[in-house]
Amino acid sequence: MFSRREFLKLSSIAIISSSTTLSAREQIDPPNDDIELKDLFVELKYKDSFNSVREKLKLIQRHVGYGNFNIIGFDDAVNIAKRASNINAFSKNELEFLESIFYYDPKSHGFFGQRVTKNITDTISKKDVVKIPRTGHYLFKGKPKDTYEEMVKDVGETLTLTSGVRSVIKQTKLFLDKVNSVEGNITVAAKSIAPPAFTYHSISDFDVGKKGFGYANFTSRFALTNEFRQIKKLKYVDVRYTVNNKDGVRYEPWHIKTI
């Protein structure tokens, strides 16, 4: 039986030092069903970096505004932290922690989604996105924007955009906040929020919900709404994360697939 504190074997696309801030069950090749595999956790000795990074990301979001935070890049965040009077520059340990969260291989704990962002410094160009009024969110121009507008037309004005474009930095904040809410359990967190390099929000997808439904839009309760019943009738719309999906993600009836 492997200890939950054993270090993760990184994939070939990740080149990170052995001082990675994550711990995990070892990947087994070939798989051995007789071995009990443990969840991936943030090591206790790295809790300080984990907590300080979360705090700095919160301050950066406050500094640039909620909407703008959705599309700022990694280098932008680093520079803002360095310049802003109320945010200290990211330390070497904090930057290493951010890199480890981005480059690790989540297959080691049962997340099998596709890596869609190759580099932590990849950016989202403002010329490729458009801000959707009264939502605080952006969509990519082309099919994502056109699909959303057609959905609102067909489903009704009670349908709203609840999350659109997410940069590496935005997804990192969401992911770390989720990890924090489940006591450092990265395995559990990844069932609800994709690790930073693995979210389709960075290239195409978006979330929708019912106006006035609040946080319930991000629960299975959304599947019981009239809005979702109307969405299921639309031939041009697919839900990314269906029940028992192969990516190892919970059922997300609100997550619209555009590629």
Secondary structure, DSSP 8 states (H G I E B T S, - for coil): ---TTS-----TT----TT-SEE-----SS--TTS-----EE-GGGHHHHHHHHHHHHHHHHHH-HHHHTT--HHHHHHHHHH-TTS----HHHHHHHHHHHHS-GGGGT---------TT----GGGEEEETTTTEEEETTHHHHHHHHHHHHH-TTEEEEE----HHHHHHHHHHHHHHTTTBHHHHHTTS--GGG-GGGTT-EEEEETT-GGGGGSGGGGGSHHHHHHHT-TT-EEEE-TT-TT----EEEEEE--
